[in-house]
Amino acid sequence: LIFLLENMVGYSNTILPGSATNIDILWADLKDGMEQIYSRTSMCFQRYMNIYTHVYTYSTAIQSNSVHSSSSLTAMNGSCHSAQRSRVISAHSPATNIHADTNINTNATPNEFSGHELYGRIASYLHSFVADLHKNAASLHDESLLVYYCTQWENYRFSSKIVNGLCAYLNRHWIRRINDEGNDTIVEIYQLALRIWKSVFFEILSDSLTKALLKAVECLRHGEMCNMDLVSGVVNSFVELSSCGKQSNRSLEDDTVDQSLMIYKKYFEEPFLMQTRAFYTIESETFIRENTFSEYMKRVETRMQEENKLCTVYLNKVTLKPLSNLLVDIFVEQRLDVFQAEFKKLLKTEKTEDLKRMYDLCLRVDNGLVEIKKSLGAHILSHGKSALENIGEFAITDPKTYVTAILEVYEKFHNLVTDAFRGDYGFVTALDKACSKFINDNKITKKANCSSKSPELLARYCDILLKKSPKNPEEAEVESLLNKV
């Protein structure tokens, strides 16, 4: 498209830079087009191309004339400088952060003034348009404010992209040249539109928007109906506004996450996390007081899944980690002593599903499994010694009874470690150490007064298995038993 326009000839509205009449002609046409676009009035392609060509031709004249700026500067009349600067300053809105004393120096050429004047008129129009939108939102609250904000934001954002397209040549040449000269207060037209929205609309209503967002989230947590798409739409605008001012040809990868999401973090994430902590601190205290610990863990599981969905579907992904850490702190870390006490009860009652749930929750806490692993080891040791005490009179001379009792204990807790504790290496180690202790130090070894009694009985048991006898099991079963030993 640009190639075609750059090679068009015979355009009837050819204009020259530096002319008040011609900038007025151009602005009248562009302003009319912007009013069509921002009012969401239908515009045919031919009309769009006419405006584009008008801006293109004007910008091309500015660009080509800049080559001769040095030679023409000495011939310019000083009063012309003053008149041009006065006109540009009056066209600028304070919200655009465009100041004549910083952006236009005394050595500026007529074409530079023309570029600034067109830019200033666009900024002034956008400022006025957004100010009217803000007035209509002043009396709105809660969901009605979110509805209005989302609707107007999406319309404004879409329209601004179209206007940015109309000014593509101005962006690529005059604005880029200004930036290359070290002036980064002038930005592309779409970024200018975002800046104006931020200062004229968003910053004035930011507190009301934040309150409305938090109220919607709280309604969701209470199980009430609410339109979370509105929340998503508003927070997405916060994300985009965080990056306004960055040129489109720059990569956001050059910025840290905190810089590129500054508005999102300040006006949503921080108050959201504060509200979340307050809400779940009260809920967890109430729930654990009125329900069993098993029900509490189920509730925690459900709540964490709900919050994960809330964040991944409606919020920005950067919030997921701090949100998850906060929930773990409230639900688990602050009650780790309760988890440890309840763990012993669950072991005794063999509540595998609850143990699995507890493992998954405590795994999220740094060193949250240390005491639990110790408790498991102590429980296995106690259980193993008790099992061997019950067969002490017979086992001292009966290798099969002795080894079978040991294998039953080992298999029971090996299955528990594999299932409830996901085969966690730390729990496997706790199992092995506990088994080693009760195998080498139990009622049978003490009665025999021999530390090598267990190895002796194990060796005799293996010998029995290996001897061919009609009473012995099949070969495959023998191999299985030997592997267990």
C-alpha positions as CSV (number, residue, x, y, z in Angstrom):
1,L,0.0,0.0,0.0
2,I,2.8,2.5,0.9
3,F,4.7,1.6,-2.2
4,L,1.6,2.3,-4.4
5,L,1.0,5.6,-2.6
6,E,4.6,6.7,-2.9
7,N,4.4,6.3,-6.6
8,M,1.0,7.9,-7.2
9,V,1.1,10.9,-9.5
10,G,-1.3,13.7,-10.3
11,Y,-2.9,13.9,-6.8
12,S,-5.2,16.9,-7.0
13,N,-4.8,18.0,-3.4
14,T,-1.0,18.4,-3.3
15,I,0.0,20.6,-0.4
16,L,3.2,22.3,0.8
17,P,4.5,22.2,4.3
18,G,4.7,25.3,6.5
19,S,1.5,26.7,5.0
20,A,-1.3,27.6,7.5
21,T,-3.9,27.3,4.8
22,N,-2.8,23.8,3.8
23,I,-2.5,22.5,7.3
24,D,-6.0,23.8,7.9
25,I,-7.2,22.0,4.8
26,L,-5.5,18.8,5.8
27,W,-6.7,19.0,9.4
28,A,-10.3,19.7,8.4
29,D,-10.3,16.5,6.3
30,L,-8.4,14.4,8.9
31,K,-10.6,15.7,11.8
32,D,-13.8,14.8,9.9
33,G,-12.4,11.3,9.3
34,M,-11.4,10.9,13.0
35,E,-14.9,12.0,14.0
36,Q,-16.3,9.3,11.7
37,I,-13.9,6.7,13.1
38,Y,-14.3,7.5,16.8
39,S,-18.1,7.8,16.5
40,R,-18.1,4.3,14.9
41,T,-19.7,5.6,11.8
42,S,-19.2,3.5,8.7
43,M,-16.4,4.6,6.4
44,C,-16.0,3.3,2.9
45,F,-12.5,2.2,1.7
46,Q,-12.3,5.0,-0.8
47,R,-12.9,7.6,1.9
48,Y,-10.2,6.0,4.1
49,M,-7.7,6.0,1.2
50,N,-8.4,9.7,0.4
51,I,-7.6,10.7,4.0
52,Y,-4.6,8.4,4.1
53,T,-3.3,9.9,0.8
54,H,-3.9,13.4,2.2
55,V,-1.8,12.7,5.3
56,Y,0.8,10.9,3.2
57,T,1.2,13.8,0.7
58,Y,1.6,16.3,3.5
59,S,4.0,14.1,5.4
60,T,6.0,13.5,2.2
61,A,6.4,17.2,1.6
62,I,7.6,17.7,5.2
63,Q,10.1,14.8,4.8
64,S,11.5,16.0,1.5
65,N,11.7,19.6,2.6
66,S,13.8,18.6,5.7
67,V,16.8,17.9,3.5
68,H,17.1,21.7,2.7
69,S,16.4,22.9,6.2
70,S,19.9,24.2,6.9
71,S,20.1,26.4,3.8
72,S,16.6,27.8,4.2
73,L,16.9,28.5,7.9
74,T,19.0,31.7,7.5
75,A,16.4,33.2,5.2
76,M,13.5,32.7,7.6
77,N,12.0,35.7,9.3
78,G,12.1,35.8,13.1
79,S,8.5,36.8,13.4
80,C,7.5,33.8,11.4
81,H,9.2,31.6,14.1
82,S,7.2,33.3,16.8
83,A,3.9,33.0,15.0
84,Q,4.4,29.3,14.2
85,R,5.5,28.4,17.8
86,S,2.5,30.3,19.2
87,R,0.1,28.3,17.0
88,V,1.7,24.9,18.0
89,I,1.6,25.7,21.7
90,S,-2.1,26.6,21.6
91,A,-2.9,23.4,19.8
92,H,-1.3,21.2,22.5
93,S,-3.2,19.8,25.4
94,P,-1.3,19.6,28.7
95,A,-2.3,15.9,29.0
96,T,-0.1,14.9,26.1
97,N,3.1,15.8,27.8
98,I,4.2,17.7,24.6
99,H,5.8,21.0,25.5
100,A,6.9,23.5,22.9
101,D,9.9,24.6,24.8
102,T,11.4,21.1,24.8
103,N,10.2,19.8,21.5
104,I,10.7,22.8,19.2
105,N,14.0,24.6,19.3
106,T,14.8,28.0,18.0
107,N,16.6,26.4,15.0
108,A,13.5,24.6,13.8
109,T,12.5,24.7,10.2
110,P,9.0,25.5,8.8
111,N,8.4,21.8,8.0
112,E,9.3,20.8,11.5
113,F,6.7,23.3,12.8
114,S,4.2,21.8,10.4
115,G,4.8,18.3,11.7
116,H,4.5,19.5,15.3
117,E,1.3,21.4,14.5
118,L,-0.4,18.4,12.9
119,Y,0.7,16.2,15.8
120,G,-0.6,18.8,18.3
121,R,-4.0,19.0,16.6
122,I,-4.4,15.3,16.7
123,A,-3.5,15.3,20.4
124,S,-5.9,18.1,21.2
125,Y,-8.8,16.3,19.4
126,L,-8.1,13.0,21.3
127,H,-7.8,14.9,24.6
128,S,-11.2,16.5,24.1
129,F,-12.8,13.2,23.0
130,V,-11.5,11.3,26.0
131,A,-12.5,14.1,28.4
132,D,-16.1,13.7,27.2
133,L,-16.0,9.9,27.8
134,H,-14.7,10.5,31.3
135,K,-17.5,12.9,32.1
136,N,-20.1,10.2,31.2
137,A,-18.3,7.8,33.6
138,A,-18.1,10.1,36.6
139,S,-21.3,8.9,38.3
140,L,-20.9,5.2,37.5
141,H,-19.8,2.5,40.1
142,D,-19.2,-1.2,40.3
143,E,-20.4,-3.3,37.4
144,S,-22.0,-0.4,35.5
145,L,-18.6,1.3,35.6
146,L,-16.8,-1.8,34.3
147,V,-19.4,-2.2,31.5
148,Y,-18.9,1.4,30.4
149,Y,-15.1,1.3,30.7
150,C,-14.8,-1.9,28.8
151,T,-17.1,-0.8,26.0
152,Q,-15.4,2.6,25.6
153,W,-11.9,1.2,25.9
154,E,-12.4,-1.4,23.2
155,N,-14.0,1.2,20.9
156,Y,-11.3,3.8,21.5
157,R,-8.5,1.2,21.2
158,F,-9.9,-0.1,17.9
159,S,-10.5,3.4,16.5
160,S,-7.1,4.6,17.5
161,K,-5.5,1.8,15.6
162,I,-7.4,2.8,12.5
163,V,-6.3,6.5,13.0
164,N,-2.7,5.2,13.6
165,G,-3.0,3.5,10.2
166,L,-4.1,6.8,8.6
167,C,-1.0,8.4,10.0
168,A,1.4,5.6,9.2
169,Y,3.7,7.8,7.1
170,L,3.8,10.5,9.7
171,N,4.8,7.8,12.3
172,R,7.5,6.2,10.1
173,H,9.2,9.4,9.0
174,W,8.6,12.6,10.9
175,I,8.0,11.0,14.3
176,R,10.8,8.5,13.9
177,R,13.2,11.3,12.9
178,I,12.2,13.3,16.0
179,N,12.9,10.2,18.1
180,D,16.2,9.6,16.4
181,E,17.2,13.2,17.4
182,G,16.7,12.2,21.0
183,N,13.2,13.5,21.7
184,D,11.2,10.5,23.1
185,T,8.3,12.6,24.3
186,I,6.8,12.4,20.8
187,V,5.4,8.9,20.2
188,E,3.5,7.2,17.4
189,I,-0.2,8.2,17.1
190,Y,-1.5,5.0,18.7
191,Q,0.8,5.4,21.7
192,L,-0.2,9.0,21.9
193,A,-3.9,7.9,22.1
194,L,-3.0,5.5,24.9
195,R,-1.2,8.2,26.8
196,I,-4.1,10.5,26.6
197,W,-6.5,7.8,27.7
198,K,-4.3,7.0,30.7
199,S,-4.0,10.6,31.9
200,V,-7.5,11.9,31.1
201,F,-9.6,8.9,31.8
202,F,-7.8,6.1,33.6
203,E,-5.8,8.0,36.2
204,I,-8.8,10.0,37.4
205,L,-11.1,6.9,37.7
206,S,-8.4,4.4,38.8
207,D,-9.6,4.1,42.4
208,S,-13.2,3.5,41.3
209,L,-12.1,0.9,38.7
210,T,-9.9,-0.9,41.3
211,K,-12.8,-1.1,43.8
212,A,-15.2,-2.3,41.1
213,L,-12.7,-5.0,40.0
214,L,-12.2,-6.2,43.6
215,K,-15.9,-6.3,44.3
216,A,-16.5,-8.5,41.2
217,V,-13.7,-10.9,42.4
218,E,-15.2,-11.0,45.9
219,C,-18.7,-11.8,44.4
220,L,-17.1,-14.7,42.5
221,R,-15.5,-16.0,45.7
222,H,-18.9,-15.9,47.4
223,G,-20.4,-18.0,44.6
224,E,-22.5,-15.1,43.2
225,M,-23.1,-14.5,39.6
226,C,-20.8,-11.9,38.0
227,N,-19.4,-11.1,34.6
228,M,-15.7,-11.9,34.8
229,D,-15.2,-11.0,31.2
230,L,-15.5,-7.4,32.3
231,V,-12.7,-8.0,34.8
232,S,-10.6,-9.5,32.1
233,G,-11.3,-6.6,29.8
234,V,-10.3,-4.0,32.3
235,V,-7.1,-5.7,33.6
236,N,-6.0,-6.2,30.0
237,S,-6.3,-2.5,29.5
238,F,-4.1,-2.0,32.5
239,V,-1.5,-4.2,30.9
240,E,-1.6,-2.3,27.6
241,L,-1.5,1.1,29.4
242,S,1.6,-0.1,31.3
243,S,3.4,-0.1,28.0
244,C,2.1,3.1,26.5
245,G,4.8,5.4,25.3
246,K,7.0,2.6,24.0
247,Q,7.4,2.8,20.3
248,S,5.9,0.0,18.3
249,N,9.3,-0.9,16.8
250,R,10.7,-1.6,20.2
251,S,10.4,-5.0,21.8
252,L,8.8,-5.4,25.2
253,E,11.5,-8.0,25.8
254,D,13.9,-5.1,26.4
255,D,11.9,-4.2,29.6
256,T,11.6,-6.2,32.8
257,V,8.2,-7.6,33.6
258,D,7.8,-5.1,36.5
259,Q,8.4,-2.1,34.1
260,S,6.1,-3.4,31.4
261,L,3.3,-4.2,33.8
262,M,3.7,-1.3,36.2
263,I,0.1,0.0,36.0
264,Y,-1.4,-3.6,36.2
265,K,0.6,-4.3,39.3
266,K,0.0,-1.0,41.0
267,Y,-3.7,-0.6,40.3
268,F,-4.8,-4.3,40.3
269,E,-2.3,-7.0,41.4
270,E,-1.2,-5.3,44.7
271,P,-4.7,-4.5,46.0
272,F,-6.0,-7.9,44.7
273,L,-3.4,-9.8,46.7
274,M,-4.1,-7.7,49.8
275,Q,-7.9,-8.5,49.4
276,T,-7.1,-12.1,48.8
277,R,-5.1,-12.4,52.0
278,A,-7.7,-10.8,54.1
279,F,-10.5,-12.9,52.6
280,Y,-8.9,-16.3,52.9
281,T,-7.4,-15.6,56.4
282,I,-10.9,-15.2,57.7
283,E,-12.4,-18.0,55.7
284,S,-9.7,-20.5,56.7
285,E,-9.9,-19.8,60.4
286,T,-13.7,-20.2,60.3
287,F,-13.7,-23.3,58.2
288,I,-11.1,-25.2,60.2
289,R,-12.9,-24.4,63.4
290,E,-16.2,-25.7,62.2
291,N,-15.2,-28.7,60.1
292,T,-12.9,-31.8,60.2
293,F,-9.3,-31.5,59.1
294,S,-10.1,-33.8,56.2
295,E,-12.8,-31.4,55.0
296,Y,-10.5,-28.5,55.5
297,M,-7.9,-30.0,53.1
298,K,-10.6,-30.7,50.5
299,R,-11.7,-27.1,50.8
300,V,-8.2,-25.8,50.4
301,E,-7.8,-28.0,47.3
302,T,-11.0,-26.6,45.8
303,R,-10.1,-23.0,46.6
304,M,-6.7,-23.3,45.1
305,Q,-8.1,-24.7,41.9
306,E,-10.7,-21.9,41.7
307,E,-8.0,-19.3,42.2
308,N,-5.8,-20.9,39.6
309,K,-8.6,-20.8,37.1
310,L,-9.4,-17.2,38.0
311,C,-5.9,-16.1,37.4
312,T,-5.2,-18.1,34.2
313,V,-8.5,-17.3,32.6
314,Y,-9.2,-13.7,33.6
315,L,-6.0,-12.1,35.0
316,N,-2.4,-11.8,33.8
317,K,-0.2,-14.8,34.1
318,V,2.4,-12.9,36.2
319,T,-0.1,-12.9,39.1
320,L,-0.2,-16.7,39.3
321,K,3.0,-17.2,41.2
322,P,2.5,-14.5,43.9
323,L,-1.2,-15.6,44.3
324,S,-0.2,-19.3,44.7
325,N,2.5,-18.4,47.2
326,L,0.0,-16.3,49.2
327,L,-2.6,-19.1,49.3
328,V,0.0,-21.7,50.4
329,D,1.1,-19.4,53.2
330,I,-2.4,-18.9,54.5
331,F,-3.8,-22.4,54.0
332,V,-0.7,-24.5,54.8
333,E,2.4,-22.8,56.1
334,Q,0.7,-20.9,58.9
335,R,-0.9,-24.2,60.0
336,L,2.0,-26.5,59.4
337,D,2.0,-27.7,63.1
338,V,-1.7,-28.7,62.7
339,F,-0.8,-30.6,59.5
340,Q,2.0,-32.5,61.3
341,A,-0.3,-33.4,64.2
342,E,-3.0,-34.6,61.9
343,F,-0.5,-36.6,59.8
344,K,0.0,-39.0,62.7
345,K,-3.7,-39.6,63.1
346,L,-4.1,-40.2,59.4
347,L,-1.3,-42.8,59.4
348,K,-2.9,-44.7,62.3
349,T,-6.3,-44.7,60.5
350,E,-4.7,-45.4,57.2
351,K,-6.6,-42.6,55.3
352,T,-4.6,-42.9,52.1
353,E,-6.5,-40.2,50.1
354,D,-6.2,-37.7,52.9
355,L,-2.5,-38.5,53.2
356,K,-2.1,-37.9,49.5
357,R,-3.9,-34.6,49.8
358,M,-1.7,-33.6,52.8
359,Y,1.5,-34.5,50.9
360,D,0.5,-32.4,47.9
361,L,-0.2,-29.4,50.1
362,C,2.8,-29.6,52.3
363,L,5.1,-30.2,49.2
364,R,4.3,-26.6,48.3
365,V,6.0,-25.3,51.5
366,D,9.8,-25.1,51.8
367,N,10.8,-27.9,54.2
368,G,7.2,-28.6,54.7
369,L,7.7,-32.4,54.5
370,V,10.7,-32.7,56.9
371,E,8.7,-33.4,60.1
372,I,6.2,-35.5,58.1
373,K,9.0,-37.8,56.9
374,K,10.3,-38.1,60.4
375,S,6.8,-39.1,61.6
376,L,6.5,-41.7,58.9
377,G,9.8,-43.2,59.8
378,A,8.9,-43.4,63.5
379,H,5.5,-44.9,62.6
380,I,7.0,-47.6,60.4
381,L,9.7,-48.4,63.0
382,S,7.0,-48.8,65.7
383,H,4.8,-50.8,63.5
384,G,7.6,-53.2,62.4
385,K,8.8,-53.8,66.0
386,S,5.2,-54.5,67.1
387,A,4.7,-57.0,64.2
388,L,7.9,-58.9,65.2
389,E,7.0,-58.9,68.9
390,N,3.7,-60.7,68.1
391,I,5.6,-63.6,66.5
392,G,8.7,-63.5,68.7
393,E,8.2,-67.0,70.3
394,F,7.9,-68.7,66.9
395,A,10.0,-66.6,64.6
396,I,13.3,-67.2,66.4
397,T,13.4,-70.7,65.0
398,D,11.1,-70.2,62.0
399,P,12.8,-68.2,59.2
400,K,9.6,-68.2,57.0
401,T,7.4,-66.7,59.7
402,Y,10.1,-64.0,60.5
403,V,10.7,-63.0,56.9
404,T,7.0,-63.0,56.0
405,A,6.3,-60.6,58.9
406,I,9.0,-58.3,57.7
407,L,7.9,-58.4,54.1
408,E,4.3,-57.7,55.1
409,V,5.3,-54.5,56.9
410,Y,7.6,-53.4,54.1
411,E,5.0,-54.0,51.4
412,K,2.3,-52.2,53.3
413,F,4.3,-49.0,53.7
414,H,6.0,-49.3,50.3
415,N,2.5,-49.2,48.7
416,L,1.7,-46.2,50.9
417,V,4.8,-44.4,49.9
418,T,4.2,-45.1,46.2
419,D,0.6,-44.1,46.3
420,A,0.1,-41.4,48.9
421,F,3.6,-39.8,48.7
422,R,4.0,-40.3,44.9
423,G,7.1,-42.4,45.4
424,D,9.0,-39.4,46.8
425,Y,12.6,-40.2,47.3
426,G,12.7,-38.7,50.8
427,F,9.8,-41.0,51.9
428,V,11.4,-44.0,50.2
429,T,14.5,-43.3,52.2
430,A,12.5,-42.9,55.4
431,L,10.9,-46.3,54.7
432,D,14.3,-48.0,54.1
433,K,15.9,-46.6,57.2
434,A,13.0,-47.5,59.4
435,C,12.9,-51.1,58.1
436,S,16.6,-51.4,58.5
437,K,16.3,-50.4,62.2
438,F,13.5,-52.7,63.2
439,I,15.0,-55.6,61.2
440,N,18.4,-55.3,63.0
441,D,17.0,-54.4,66.4
442,N,13.8,-56.2,67.5
443,K,12.6,-58.7,70.1
444,I,14.0,-61.7,68.2
445,T,17.5,-60.2,67.9
446,K,17.5,-59.2,71.5
447,K,16.3,-62.6,72.7
448,A,19.0,-64.3,70.6
449,N,21.5,-61.8,72.0
450,C,23.0,-61.7,68.5
451,S,23.1,-58.8,66.1
452,S,23.5,-61.1,63.2
453,K,20.3,-63.0,63.9
454,S,18.3,-61.2,61.2
455,P,20.8,-61.9,58.4
456,E,21.0,-65.5,59.6
457,L,17.2,-66.0,59.4
458,L,17.1,-64.3,56.0
459,A,19.8,-66.6,54.7
460,R,18.0,-69.7,55.9
461,Y,14.7,-68.4,54.3
462,C,16.4,-68.0,51.0
463,D,18.0,-71.4,51.3
464,I,14.5,-73.0,51.9
465,L,13.2,-71.3,48.8
466,L,16.0,-72.5,46.6
467,K,15.8,-76.1,47.7
468,K,13.6,-78.2,45.3
469,S,10.6,-79.6,47.2
470,P,7.0,-80.4,46.4
471,K,6.0,-78.0,49.2
472,N,7.9,-75.1,47.7
473,P,6.1,-72.6,45.3
474,E,6.5,-72.5,41.6
475,E,9.7,-71.1,40.1
476,A,8.2,-67.8,39.1
477,E,6.8,-67.3,42.6
478,V,10.2,-68.2,44.1
479,E,11.9,-65.6,42.0
480,S,9.4,-63.0,43.1
481,L,9.9,-63.9,46.8
482,L,13.7,-63.7,46.4
483,N,13.4,-60.3,44.8
484,K,11.4,-59.0,47.7
485,V,13.9,-60.3,50.2
